[in-house]
Amino acid sequence: MTKLKKFLSPLLISIYKILFIVIGKLPVKRNLVVFESFLGKQYSCNPRAIYEYMYTNLPKYKLIWSADPRSVSQFKKREIPFVKRFSIPWLIRLARAEYWVTNSRMPVWLPKPKHTTYVQTWHGTPLKKLAFDLESIYMAGTNTEDYKKSFYTESRNWDYLIAANQYSSDIFRSAFKFSESMLVTGYPRNDFLVNNKIEKSNIIRKLSLPKDKKILLYAPTWRDDQYHSAGRYKLELELDLKKLRDELGGEYIVILRTHYLVSEHIDLSNLEEFVYDCSSYEDIRDLYIIADVLITDYSSVFFDFLNLGRPIIFFVYDIETYRDKLRGFYFNFLEQAPGPLVKTTDEVIEYIRKYEMDQSLPSNFHSFYEKFCYLEDGEATKRVVDEVFNKAK
């Protein structure tokens, strides 16, 4: 809604609403499925996995993507059908589609037509608290009451919600006030990690990365209270990349992957050939495949990376603030994290060196995997499609 206001006057927004309601009363376009990932910014995540499975196995469906106008190039180069988000064709297709499949919230002003089945895949196993489980909201452009009201309105539209495990299912029921069909199937996007047959060298070549270096993937999340405006968040890099280069540059490179809500242009001056900004790369799944070590903080990316059985370092310089003020956690992260929690760049370097000498993972790594990834067997997408699309027919 906020982004729409940048381009449309209040009067035009009202016209959009009315137009959507009117079009939504027309007969449904049977077998039309509209996909969207991260507000139309990416061809990625659970919607991508479902799309690719259906494209291969269910040819009777007409599949189309909702794309942010600034992100259409990634759909064009793959020759994937799309409509530009907030365009009139987008409005028409959404209003008449039989299915919506997305991993983030739709604009709150969109009244889902009665003929549409909304599959909400979400986008991660939660460590940090969500929605109604939050006591206070520090995000731009909203307050606690409005945020929760908006989330409640949106989640009333969901017919299906996908959970990677029973832990997530229990949290989603509470955090989203969700009472419809929960699909505890594993995450479709992680089938790629389990079944992947793409050679690591092919991805490295595609990204024009050096072939003779090990790879550190740095993927931090966003901070609710650090922003330029609503939906445009800052990223203040506390990890000293120059020190990493000086200490590790002979053996490693760093791939930087920022959160999709971060709009910051990261200054990587004098770090060329050591730090590669892959924030705009279409899907983080390829970056997982080539990474030797993941460095993150409170992002749900680490739950996915567990599937590869590789080291994870948690750079949590602001953990007290994040835990006690901004978000809070669903479990005791300090005691249960499947990797070391560190606050300085020197400690990050220390643990990278330690992993070089001793390849063993933390003692709780396996039990953590068994709790959160026990359904990740490469068949999650099939389970979702069978339940939503095959059973319906």
C-alpha positions, 0 to 999 in steps of 0.5 A: 500500500505504501509503495502504491501511494508513491505512484497513485493519488488517494483518488486513484487508489480508491478507483483501483479498489473499486475496479478490483472488486468489480473485476473479481465478480467476473467468472474465475479464470480456471487454472490461472495461478499468480505467483509472487515472491518478496513483493515481486522483487525476486524469482525465488523461494517457495513460490519458485519451487512450486511454480517449477514443479507445476510447470513440469508436471501440471501443464493444464495450469496457466502460471504467471508471476507478479513482478516489481517493475524494477525486477522484470529483467530476471523474468524476461531473461528466463522467458517467464510470463509476468505482469508488472505489479500495480499495473491494470493487467496485474489487477485483472489477473489477480482478480480473476485468478483461481489461485494466488501463491506468495511468500509475503503479504499482499497489499491490505486493500486487495479484497481476495475474491471468493473464487480465489484460493490463497496459498501463503508459503511464508519465507522462513522458520521463525527464530525472531518473534512475529506479528501478534507475538510482538509486544511493540512495533518499531517499523517505519510507517506504522504502529503496534495497533495498526500493524497487527490490525493489518496483519490480521486482515491479511491472514484472514485471506489465507486458505493454506499456510505452509510450515517447514516443521511442527515447531513453525506450525505451532508458532504460525497458528499463534502469531498469525491468528491462523485457523485454516489449513496448515500444510506441515510439509517441509519447505518447497524451496529446500528441495533444491538443496536436497536434490541439487544436481547443479555443479558448484563450478557452474554457479561460480562461473555464472557469478564470475567469481574466482575459482580458487577461493573458498566462499564466506556467505554473509547474510544478515537480516534487517533491523526494525528501527533502522530505516529510511522510510516505510519498506526501505531499511538501512544496513549498517555493516558492523562486520569489518570486511577490510579486516576480513580481507587483510586476514583471509583474503589469500584464501577466501572471498565474501559474498554479501546477501542483504535482506530484501527489505534493505535498500542500502547501497553498500559501499564496497570501495577498495574491496573489489575481488574480495567482497561480491554483492549478490543482494540482487541475485535472484535466489539465495539458494545458489549462494548456499550451494557454493558457500563453505561457511555461512555468517549470519545473525537472526535471519532464518537463512540458517535453518535452510543452510542446515540442510547442507551440513556446513559451518554457521557463524552467528555474528550477533553484535547487538543481540541484547537489543535485538532480543530484549527490545526489537524482536525477542526469540522463540527459544533460547538462542544463546544456548541452542544455536547450532554454531558459535555466537560472536560479537567481533570481527576478530572472533569471526576470523578465529572461528573460520580458522578453527573450522579449517583445523577441525572440520567437526560441527557443534555437538548440538548440530544434529539434534537441531537439524532433527527438530527443524529439518526432519521433513526436508527430504526433497519431496516437500513441493510435491506434498504441497502441490498434491494437497492444494492442486491435485486434491482440488481436482 
